[in-house]
Amino acid sequence: MNKFFNTREVIGRYLRDTREEKGISLYKVSKSSGLRFETIKAIESGEKNYSMDSLLAYIGAIDVYFFFSPKELEPGDKLKDIIGE
């Protein structure tokens, strides 16, 4: 099994749950992002390797942020304190 498959599933589940909690339909995501329904379903199910552009379009359509943080972060740490801003 591809080691990234579970990661895609977790990301997809989070995005789908967030979209549903916000009451955003698949149709609205499609119209806002320019993505086809098949691509949206693939992102939400984690079933295939989608492009970064598709992921960013989806994230923009449901109005959430996407960021990375160092592995050294502990619960409660603030990223700005670690990077010195």
Buried (B, 14 or more C-beta within 10 A) or exposed (E): EEEEEEEBBEBBEEBBEBBEEEEBEBEBBBEBBEBEEEBBBBBBEBEEEBEEEBBEBBBEBBEEEEEEEEEEEEEEEEEEEEEEE
